[in-house]
Amino acid sequence: MSTRPAIIIPAALKPLTAQKRWVVWKWVSFPTKPYETKNGDTAWQPNTEFAEGAKQAREQFREQA
């Protein structure tokens, strides 16, 4: 039995679960803008959010991936 937590799929990707098999998803990125963090590193901020709660869903997906 796996000790990893279940992956919660964001609502935008839910329709894909009906397909028999997922092979590879091409990661699509959207425009971002760079900014400097407090420790001097470059980080990237998305310019576009498509739905209410999208930021939280994206962060949750990143943590689980």
N, CA, C and O atoms as a Maestro MAE file, in Angstrom:
{
 s_m_m2io_version
 :::
 2.0.0
}

f_m_ct {
 s_m_title
 :::
 protein
 m_atom[260] {
  # First column is atom index #
  i_m_mmod_type
  r_m_x_coord
  r_m_y_coord
  r_m_z_coord
  i_m_residue_number
  s_m_chain_name
  s_m_pdb_residue_name
  s_m_pdb_atom_name
  i_m_atomic_number
  :::
  1 25 0.838 -1.184 0.000 1 A "MET " " N  " 7
  2 3 0.000 0.000 0.000 1 A "MET " " CA " 6
  3 2 0.877 1.239 0.000 1 A "MET " " C  " 6
  4 15 1.881 1.292 0.710 1 A "MET " " O  " 8
  5 25 0.512 2.215 -0.774 2 A "SER " " N  " 7
  6 3 1.268 3.451 -0.890 2 A "SER " " CA " 6
  7 2 1.050 4.334 0.328 2 A "SER " " C  " 6
  8 15 -0.044 4.375 0.892 2 A "SER " " O  " 8
  9 25 2.105 5.042 0.730 3 A "THR " " N  " 7
  10 3 1.986 5.978 1.844 3 A "THR " " CA " 6
  11 2 1.754 7.399 1.358 3 A "THR " " C  " 6
  12 15 1.565 8.311 2.163 3 A "THR " " O  " 8
  13 25 1.768 7.589 0.051 4 A "ARG " " N  " 7
  14 3 1.530 8.925 -0.510 4 A "ARG " " CA " 6
  15 2 0.050 9.263 -0.414 4 A "ARG " " C  " 6
  16 15 -0.797 8.384 -0.573 4 A "ARG " " O  " 8
  17 25 -0.274 10.536 -0.154 5 A "PRO " " N  " 7
  18 3 -1.687 10.923 -0.112 5 A "PRO " " CA " 6
  19 2 -2.293 10.878 -1.517 5 A "PRO " " C  " 6
  20 15 -1.588 10.993 -2.519 5 A "PRO " " O  " 8
  21 25 -3.591 10.711 -1.562 6 A "ALA " " N  " 7
  22 3 -4.290 10.699 -2.847 6 A "ALA " " CA " 6
  23 2 -4.138 12.051 -3.523 6 A "ALA " " C  " 6
  24 15 -4.125 13.086 -2.858 6 A "ALA " " O  " 8
  25 25 -4.024 12.040 -4.833 7 A "ILE " " N  " 7
  26 3 -3.932 13.283 -5.587 7 A "ILE " " CA " 6
  27 2 -5.338 13.802 -5.833 7 A "ILE " " C  " 6
  28 15 -6.198 13.088 -6.349 7 A "ILE " " O  " 8
  29 25 -5.555 15.041 -5.462 8 A "ILE " " N  " 7
  30 3 -6.845 15.679 -5.708 8 A "ILE " " CA " 6
  31 2 -6.727 16.406 -7.040 8 A "ILE " " C  " 6
  32 15 -5.894 17.297 -7.201 8 A "ILE " " O  " 8
  33 25 -7.556 16.022 -7.976 9 A "ILE " " N  " 7
  34 3 -7.480 16.578 -9.323 9 A "ILE " " CA " 6
  35 2 -8.300 17.864 -9.397 9 A "ILE " " C  " 6
  36 15 -9.475 17.865 -9.031 9 A "ILE " " O  " 8
  37 25 -7.697 18.961 -9.867 10 A "PRO " " N  " 7
  38 3 -8.439 20.211 -10.012 10 A "PRO " " CA " 6
  39 2 -9.648 20.034 -10.932 10 A "PRO " " C  " 6
  40 15 -9.621 19.227 -11.861 10 A "PRO " " O  " 8
  41 25 -10.686 20.782 -10.664 11 A "ALA " " N  " 7
  42 3 -11.936 20.672 -11.418 11 A "ALA " " CA " 6
  43 2 -11.726 20.819 -12.923 11 A "ALA " " C  " 6
  44 15 -12.417 20.168 -13.706 11 A "ALA " " O  " 8
  45 25 -10.792 21.653 -13.330 12 A "ALA " " N  " 7
  46 3 -10.553 21.865 -14.758 12 A "ALA " " CA " 6
  47 2 -10.045 20.601 -15.444 12 A "ALA " " C  " 6
  48 15 -10.246 20.431 -16.647 12 A "ALA " " O  " 8
  49 25 -9.391 19.713 -14.698 13 A "LEU " " N  " 7
  50 3 -8.842 18.489 -15.281 13 A "LEU " " CA " 6
  51 2 -9.768 17.291 -15.093 13 A "LEU " " C  " 6
  52 15 -9.539 16.237 -15.686 13 A "LEU " " O  " 8
  53 25 -10.796 17.438 -14.287 14 A "LYS " " N  " 7
  54 3 -11.702 16.338 -13.966 14 A "LYS " " CA " 6
  55 2 -12.289 15.642 -15.199 14 A "LYS " " C  " 6
  56 15 -12.377 14.414 -15.194 14 A "LYS " " O  " 8
  57 25 -12.700 16.366 -16.268 15 A "PRO " " N  " 7
  58 3 -13.251 15.677 -17.443 15 A "PRO " " CA " 6
  59 2 -12.276 14.679 -18.078 15 A "PRO " " C  " 6
  60 15 -12.709 13.725 -18.725 15 A "PRO " " O  " 8
  61 25 -10.999 14.882 -17.904 16 A "LEU " " N  " 7
  62 3 -10.018 13.972 -18.492 16 A "LEU " " CA " 6
  63 2 -10.010 12.610 -17.805 16 A "LEU " " C  " 6
  64 15 -9.539 11.630 -18.382 16 A "LEU " " O  " 8
  65 25 -10.524 12.539 -16.586 17 A "THR " " N  " 7
  66 3 -10.517 11.264 -15.865 17 A "THR " " CA " 6
  67 2 -11.475 10.256 -16.473 17 A "THR " " C  " 6
  68 15 -11.360 9.058 -16.211 17 A "THR " " O  " 8
  69 25 -12.413 10.718 -17.276 18 A "ALA " " N  " 7
  70 3 -13.364 9.806 -17.923 18 A "ALA " " CA " 6
  71 2 -12.710 9.014 -19.053 18 A "ALA " " C  " 6
  72 15 -13.243 7.985 -19.467 18 A "ALA " " O  " 8
  73 25 -11.578 9.468 -19.551 19 A "GLN " " N  " 7
  74 3 -10.878 8.758 -20.614 19 A "GLN " " CA " 6
  75 2 -10.269 7.476 -20.049 19 A "GLN " " C  " 6
  76 15 -9.888 7.425 -18.879 19 A "GLN " " O  " 8
  77 25 -10.182 6.453 -20.877 20 A "LYS " " N  " 7
  78 3 -9.672 5.159 -20.420 20 A "LYS " " CA " 6
  79 2 -8.240 5.236 -19.919 20 A "LYS " " C  " 6
  80 15 -7.877 4.543 -18.969 20 A "LYS " " O  " 8
  81 25 -7.440 6.054 -20.536 21 A "ARG " " N  " 7
  82 3 -6.027 6.080 -20.203 21 A "ARG " " CA " 6
  83 2 -5.474 7.487 -20.347 21 A "ARG " " C  " 6
  84 15 -5.818 8.207 -21.285 21 A "ARG " " O  " 8
  85 25 -4.632 7.867 -19.431 22 A "TRP " " N  " 7
  86 3 -3.906 9.126 -19.558 22 A "TRP " " CA " 6
  87 2 -2.470 8.735 -19.838 22 A "TRP " " C  " 6
  88 15 -1.863 8.009 -19.050 22 A "TRP " " O  " 8
  89 25 -1.929 9.191 -20.920 23 A "VAL " " N  " 7
  90 3 -0.557 8.829 -21.250 23 A "VAL " " CA " 6
  91 2 0.379 9.964 -20.845 23 A "VAL " " C  " 6
  92 15 1.166 9.826 -19.908 23 A "VAL " " O  " 8
  93 25 0.290 11.049 -21.532 24 A "VAL " " N  " 7
  94 3 1.135 12.201 -21.223 24 A "VAL " " CA " 6
  95 2 0.316 13.458 -21.422 24 A "VAL " " C  " 6
  96 15 -0.413 13.597 -22.404 24 A "VAL " " O  " 8
  97 25 0.444 14.356 -20.488 25 A "TRP " " N  " 7
  98 3 -0.181 15.661 -20.665 25 A "TRP " " CA " 6
  99 2 0.918 16.647 -20.995 25 A "TRP " " C  " 6
  100 15 1.949 16.688 -20.323 25 A "TRP " " O  " 8
  101 25 0.705 17.420 -22.004 26 A "LYS " " N  " 7
  102 3 1.646 18.481 -22.315 26 A "LYS " " CA " 6
  103 2 1.351 19.633 -21.364 26 A "LYS " " C  " 6
  104 15 0.224 20.125 -21.306 26 A "LYS " " O  " 8
  105 25 2.354 20.055 -20.627 27 A "TRP " " N  " 7
  106 3 2.157 21.141 -19.680 27 A "TRP " " CA " 6
  107 2 2.029 22.445 -20.459 27 A "TRP " " C  " 6
  108 15 2.912 22.809 -21.236 27 A "TRP " " O  " 8
  109 25 0.942 23.125 -20.243 28 A "VAL " " N  " 7
  110 3 0.697 24.392 -20.915 28 A "VAL " " CA " 6
  111 2 0.967 25.496 -19.919 28 A "VAL " " C  " 6
  112 15 0.421 25.490 -18.816 28 A "VAL " " O  " 8
  113 25 1.788 26.422 -20.289 29 A "SER " " N  " 7
  114 3 2.044 27.524 -19.373 29 A "SER " " CA " 6
  115 2 1.421 28.805 -19.924 29 A "SER " " C  " 6
  116 15 1.241 28.969 -21.131 29 A "SER " " O  " 8
  117 25 1.109 29.676 -19.027 30 A "PHE " " N  " 7
  118 3 0.495 30.943 -19.376 30 A "PHE " " CA " 6
  119 2 1.460 32.066 -19.028 30 A "PHE " " C  " 6
  120 15 2.429 31.849 -18.302 30 A "PHE " " O  " 8
  121 25 1.205 33.246 -19.534 31 A "PRO " " N  " 7
  122 3 2.129 34.355 -19.293 31 A "PRO " " CA " 6
  123 2 2.392 34.592 -17.806 31 A "PRO " " C  " 6
  124 15 1.483 34.528 -16.978 31 A "PRO " " O  " 8
  125 25 3.632 34.859 -17.499 32 A "THR " " N  " 7
  126 3 4.036 35.166 -16.134 32 A "THR " " CA " 6
  127 2 4.951 36.378 -16.144 32 A "THR " " C  " 6
  128 15 5.449 36.791 -17.191 32 A "THR " " O  " 8
  129 25 5.159 36.928 -14.984 33 A "LYS " " N  " 7
  130 3 6.108 38.034 -14.886 33 A "LYS " " CA " 6
  131 2 7.103 37.722 -13.778 33 A "LYS " " C  " 6
  132 15 6.718 37.204 -12.729 33 A "LYS " " O  " 8
  133 25 8.370 38.027 -13.994 34 A "PRO " " N  " 7
  134 3 9.377 37.739 -12.974 34 A "PRO " " CA " 6
  135 2 9.354 38.790 -11.867 34 A "PRO " " C  " 6
  136 15 8.989 39.945 -12.089 34 A "PRO " " O  " 8
  137 25 9.747 38.366 -10.684 35 A "TYR " " N  " 7
  138 3 9.956 39.301 -9.584 35 A "TYR " " CA " 6
  139 2 11.057 38.750 -8.698 35 A "TYR " " C  " 6
  140 15 11.387 37.566 -8.771 35 A "TYR " " O  " 8
  141 25 11.612 39.587 -7.880 36 A "GLU " " N  " 7
  142 3 12.709 39.175 -7.015 36 A "GLU " " CA " 6
  143 2 12.173 38.902 -5.615 36 A "GLU " " C  " 6
  144 15 11.467 39.730 -5.040 36 A "GLU " " O  " 8
  145 25 12.513 37.731 -5.069 37 A "THR " " N  " 7
  146 3 12.072 37.381 -3.721 37 A "THR " " CA " 6
  147 2 12.918 38.109 -2.688 37 A "THR " " C  " 6
  148 15 13.897 38.771 -3.033 37 A "THR " " O  " 8
  149 25 12.540 37.986 -1.425 38 A "LYS " " N  " 7
  150 3 13.272 38.653 -0.341 38 A "LYS " " CA " 6
  151 2 14.725 38.221 -0.262 38 A "LYS " " C  " 6
  152 15 15.586 39.002 0.143 38 A "LYS " " O  " 8
  153 25 15.006 36.967 -0.651 39 A "ASN " " N  " 7
  154 3 16.397 36.493 -0.588 39 A "ASN " " CA " 6
  155 2 17.147 36.688 -1.909 39 A "ASN " " C  " 6
  156 15 18.250 36.166 -2.074 39 A "ASN " " O  " 8
  157 25 16.561 37.436 -2.850 40 A "GLY " " N  " 7
  158 3 17.255 37.769 -4.088 40 A "GLY " " CA " 6
  159 2 17.055 36.810 -5.240 40 A "GLY " " C  " 6
  160 15 17.593 37.033 -6.325 40 A "GLY " " O  " 8
  161 25 16.285 35.737 -5.032 41 A "ASP " " N  " 7
  162 3 16.020 34.793 -6.113 41 A "ASP " " CA " 6
  163 2 14.950 35.356 -7.053 41 A "ASP " " C  " 6
  164 15 14.144 36.203 -6.668 41 A "ASP " " O  " 8
  165 25 14.964 34.864 -8.289 42 A "THR " " N  " 7
  166 3 13.924 35.243 -9.240 42 A "THR " " CA " 6
  167 2 12.788 34.226 -9.134 42 A "THR " " C  " 6
  168 15 13.017 33.017 -9.174 42 A "THR " " O  " 8
  169 25 11.577 34.728 -9.000 43 A "ALA " " N  " 7
  170 3 10.386 33.882 -8.961 43 A "ALA " " CA " 6
  171 2 9.438 34.401 -10.038 43 A "ALA " " C  " 6
  172 15 9.657 35.468 -10.611 43 A "ALA " " O  " 8
  173 25 8.381 33.632 -10.306 44 A "TRP " " N  " 7
  174 3 7.474 33.985 -11.398 44 A "TRP " " CA " 6
  175 2 6.038 34.055 -10.891 44 A "TRP " " C  " 6
  176 15 5.571 33.151 -10.198 44 A "TRP " " O  " 8
  177 25 5.350 35.122 -11.237 45 A "GLN " " N  " 7
  178 3 3.968 35.344 -10.842 45 A "GLN " " CA " 6
  179 2 3.066 35.211 -12.061 45 A "GLN " " C  " 6
  180 15 3.294 35.889 -13.063 45 A "GLN " " O  " 8
  181 25 2.035 34.344 -12.003 46 A "PRO " " N  " 7
  182 3 1.108 34.236 -13.144 46 A "PRO " " CA " 6
  183 2 0.366 35.545 -13.389 46 A "PRO " " C  " 6
  184 15 -0.016 36.239 -12.447 46 A "PRO " " O  " 8
  185 25 0.168 35.870 -14.648 47 A "ASN " " N  " 7
  186 3 -0.584 37.074 -15.017 47 A "ASN " " CA " 6
  187 2 -2.065 36.789 -15.154 47 A "ASN " " C  " 6
  188 15 -2.876 37.715 -15.149 47 A "ASN " " O  " 8
  189 25 -2.432 35.519 -15.276 48 A "THR " " N  " 7
  190 3 -3.799 35.166 -15.610 48 A "THR " " CA " 6
  191 2 -4.335 34.129 -14.636 48 A "THR " " C  " 6
  192 15 -3.658 33.145 -14.342 48 A "THR " " O  " 8
  193 25 -5.528 34.339 -14.141 49 A "GLU " " N  " 7
  194 3 -6.269 33.335 -13.379 49 A "GLU " " CA " 6
  195 2 -7.599 33.169 -14.101 49 A "GLU " " C  " 6
  196 15 -8.232 34.160 -14.466 49 A "GLU " " O  " 8
  197 25 -8.030 31.933 -14.310 50 A "PHE " " N  " 7
  198 3 -9.217 31.681 -15.112 50 A "PHE " " CA " 6
  199 2 -10.493 31.488 -14.316 50 A "PHE " " C  " 6
  200 15 -11.589 31.688 -14.841 50 A "PHE " " O  " 8
  201 25 -10.367 31.106 -13.072 51 A "ALA " " N  " 7
  202 3 -11.570 30.849 -12.291 51 A "ALA " " CA " 6
  203 2 -11.311 31.207 -10.839 51 A "ALA " " C  " 6
  204 15 -10.168 31.233 -10.383 51 A "ALA " " O  " 8
  205 25 -12.369 31.477 -10.136 52 A "GLU " " N  " 7
  206 3 -12.254 31.734 -8.714 52 A "GLU " " CA " 6
  207 2 -11.689 30.489 -8.043 52 A "GLU " " C  " 6
  208 15 -12.174 29.385 -8.290 52 A "GLU " " O  " 8
  209 25 -10.700 30.641 -7.220 53 A "GLY " " N  " 7
  210 3 -10.087 29.499 -6.560 53 A "GLY " " CA " 6
  211 2 -9.006 28.813 -7.383 53 A "GLY " " C  " 6
  212 15 -8.437 27.818 -6.933 53 A "GLY " " O  " 8
  213 25 -8.705 29.320 -8.580 54 A "ALA " " N  " 7
  214 3 -7.711 28.676 -9.446 54 A "ALA " " CA " 6
  215 2 -6.321 28.682 -8.818 54 A "ALA " " C  " 6
  216 15 -5.571 27.716 -8.956 54 A "ALA " " O  " 8
  217 25 -5.980 29.761 -8.134 55 A "LYS " " N  " 7
  218 3 -4.657 29.844 -7.523 55 A "LYS " " CA " 6
  219 2 -4.493 28.754 -6.460 55 A "LYS " " C  " 6
  220 15 -3.459 28.089 -6.406 55 A "LYS " " O  " 8
  221 25 -5.499 28.576 -5.629 56 A "GLN " " N  " 7
  222 3 -5.424 27.558 -4.591 56 A "GLN " " CA " 6
  223 2 -5.356 26.157 -5.212 56 A "GLN " " C  " 6
  224 15 -4.604 25.306 -4.737 56 A "GLN " " O  " 8
  225 25 -6.127 25.920 -6.254 57 A "ALA " " N  " 7
  226 3 -6.106 24.620 -6.923 57 A "ALA " " CA " 6
  227 2 -4.733 24.354 -7.534 57 A "ALA " " C  " 6
  228 15 -4.227 23.234 -7.458 57 A "ALA " " O  " 8
  229 25 -4.127 25.376 -8.137 58 A "ARG " " N  " 7
  230 3 -2.806 25.214 -8.744 58 A "ARG " " CA " 6
  231 2 -1.767 24.902 -7.677 58 A "ARG " " C  " 6
  232 15 -0.935 24.015 -7.868 58 A "ARG " " O  " 8
  233 25 -1.803 25.613 -6.562 59 A "GLU " " N  " 7
  234 3 -0.837 25.382 -5.491 59 A "GLU " " CA " 6
  235 2 -1.008 23.979 -4.901 59 A "GLU " " C  " 6
  236 15 -0.023 23.301 -4.611 59 A "GLU " " O  " 8
  237 25 -2.241 23.553 -4.726 60 A "GLN " " N  " 7
  238 3 -2.515 22.224 -4.201 60 A "GLN " " CA " 6
  239 2 -1.992 21.153 -5.169 60 A "GLN " " C  " 6
  240 15 -1.410 20.157 -4.740 60 A "GLN " " O  " 8
  241 25 -2.199 21.358 -6.446 61 A "PHE " " N  " 7
  242 3 -1.720 20.422 -7.457 61 A "PHE " " CA " 6
  243 2 -0.196 20.338 -7.423 61 A "PHE " " C  " 6
  244 15 0.370 19.246 -7.476 61 A "PHE " " O  " 8
  245 25 0.468 21.496 -7.336 62 A "ARG " " N  " 7
  246 3 1.933 21.507 -7.297 62 A "ARG " " CA " 6
  247 2 2.466 20.747 -6.091 62 A "ARG " " C  " 6
  248 15 3.445 20.009 -6.202 62 A "ARG " " O  " 8
  249 25 1.822 20.925 -4.933 63 A "GLU " " N  " 7
  250 3 2.276 20.242 -3.725 63 A "GLU " " CA " 6
  251 2 2.155 18.736 -3.854 63 A "GLU " " C  " 6
  252 15 2.994 17.995 -3.341 63 A "GLU " " O  " 8
  253 25 1.113 18.278 -4.539 64 A "GLN " " N  " 7
  254 3 0.872 16.853 -4.646 64 A "GLN " " CA " 6
  255 2 1.617 16.192 -5.798 64 A "GLN " " C  " 6
  256 15 1.806 14.976 -5.798 64 A "GLN " " O  " 8
  257 25 2.036 16.976 -6.767 65 A "ALA " " N  " 7
  258 3 2.696 16.398 -7.951 65 A "ALA " " CA " 6
  259 2 4.105 15.948 -7.641 65 A "ALA " " C  " 6
  260 15 4.799 15.441 -8.522 65 A "ALA " " O  " 8
  :::
 }
 m_bond[259] {
  # First column is bond index #
  i_m_from
  i_m_to
  i_m_order
  :::
  1 1 2 1
  2 2 3 1
  3 3 4 2
  4 3 5 1
  5 5 6 1
  6 6 7 1
  7 7 8 2
  8 7 9 1
  9 9 10 1
  10 10 11 1
  11 11 12 2
  12 11 13 1
  13 13 14 1
  14 14 15 1
  15 15 16 2
  16 15 17 1
  17 17 18 1
  18 18 19 1
  19 19 20 2
  20 19 21 1
  21 21 22 1
  22 22 23 1
  23 23 24 2
  24 23 25 1
  25 25 26 1
  26 26 27 1
  27 27 28 2
  28 27 29 1
  29 29 30 1
  30 30 31 1
  31 31 32 2
  32 31 33 1
  33 33 34 1
  34 34 35 1
  35 35 36 2
  36 35 37 1
  37 37 38 1
  38 38 39 1
  39 39 40 2
  40 39 41 1
  41 41 42 1
  42 42 43 1
  43 43 44 2
  44 43 45 1
  45 45 46 1
  46 46 47 1
  47 47 48 2
  48 47 49 1
  49 49 50 1
  50 50 51 1
  51 51 52 2
  52 51 53 1
  53 53 54 1
  54 54 55 1
  55 55 56 2
  56 55 57 1
  57 57 58 1
  58 58 59 1
  59 59 60 2
  60 59 61 1
  61 61 62 1
  62 62 63 1
  63 63 64 2
  64 63 65 1
  65 65 66 1
  66 66 67 1
  67 67 68 2
  68 67 69 1
  69 69 70 1
  70 70 71 1
  71 71 72 2
  72 71 73 1
  73 73 74 1
  74 74 75 1
  75 75 76 2
  76 75 77 1
  77 77 78 1
  78 78 79 1
  79 79 80 2
  80 79 81 1
  81 81 82 1
  82 82 83 1
  83 83 84 2
  84 83 85 1
  85 85 86 1
  86 86 87 1
  87 87 88 2
  88 87 89 1
  89 89 90 1
  90 90 91 1
  91 91 92 2
  92 91 93 1
  93 93 94 1
  94 94 95 1
  95 95 96 2
  96 95 97 1
  97 97 98 1
  98 98 99 1
  99 99 100 2
  100 99 101 1
  101 101 102 1
  102 102 103 1
  103 103 104 2
  104 103 105 1
  105 105 106 1
  106 106 107 1
  107 107 108 2
  108 107 109 1
  109 109 110 1
  110 110 111 1
  111 111 112 2
  112 111 113 1
  113 113 114 1
  114 114 115 1
  115 115 116 2
  116 115 117 1
  117 117 118 1
  118 118 119 1
  119 119 120 2
  120 119 121 1
  121 121 122 1
  122 122 123 1
  123 123 124 2
  124 123 125 1
  125 125 126 1
  126 126 127 1
  127 127 128 2
  128 127 129 1
  129 129 130 1
  130 130 131 1
  131 131 132 2
  132 131 133 1
  133 133 134 1
  134 134 135 1
  135 135 136 2
  136 135 137 1
  137 137 138 1
  138 138 139 1
  139 139 140 2
  140 139 141 1
  141 141 142 1
  142 142 143 1
  143 143 144 2
  144 143 145 1
  145 145 146 1
  146 146 147 1
  147 147 148 2
  148 147 149 1
  149 149 150 1
  150 150 151 1
  151 151 152 2
  152 151 153 1
  153 153 154 1
  154 154 155 1
  155 155 156 2
  156 155 157 1
  157 157 158 1
  158 158 159 1
  159 159 160 2
  160 159 161 1
  161 161 162 1
  162 162 163 1
  163 163 164 2
  164 163 165 1
  165 165 166 1
  166 166 167 1
  167 167 168 2
  168 167 169 1
  169 169 170 1
  170 170 171 1
  171 171 172 2
  172 171 173 1
  173 173 174 1
  174 174 175 1
  175 175 176 2
  176 175 177 1
  177 177 178 1
  178 178 179 1
  179 179 180 2
  180 179 181 1
  181 181 182 1
  182 182 183 1
  183 183 184 2
  184 183 185 1
  185 185 186 1
  186 186 187 1
  187 187 188 2
  188 187 189 1
  189 189 190 1
  190 190 191 1
  191 191 192 2
  192 191 193 1
  193 193 194 1
  194 194 195 1
  195 195 196 2
  196 195 197 1
  197 197 198 1
  198 198 199 1
  199 199 200 2
  200 199 201 1
  201 201 202 1
  202 202 203 1
  203 203 204 2
  204 203 205 1
  205 205 206 1
  206 206 207 1
  207 207 208 2
  208 207 209 1
  209 209 210 1
  210 210 211 1
  211 211 212 2
  212 211 213 1
  213 213 214 1
  214 214 215 1
  215 215 216 2
  216 215 217 1
  217 217 218 1
  218 218 219 1
  219 219 220 2
  220 219 221 1
  221 221 222 1
  222 222 223 1
  223 223 224 2
  224 223 225 1
  225 225 226 1
  226 226 227 1
  227 227 228 2
  228 227 229 1
  229 229 230 1
  230 230 231 1
  231 231 232 2
  232 231 233 1
  233 233 234 1
  234 234 235 1
  235 235 236 2
  236 235 237 1
  237 237 238 1
  238 238 239 1
  239 239 240 2
  240 239 241 1
  241 241 242 1
  242 242 243 1
  243 243 244 2
  244 243 245 1
  245 245 246 1
  246 246 247 1
  247 247 248 2
  248 247 249 1
  249 249 250 1
  250 250 251 1
  251 251 252 2
  252 251 253 1
  253 253 254 1
  254 254 255 1
  255 255 256 2
  256 255 257 1
  257 257 258 1
  258 258 259 1
  259 259 260 2
  :::
 }
}
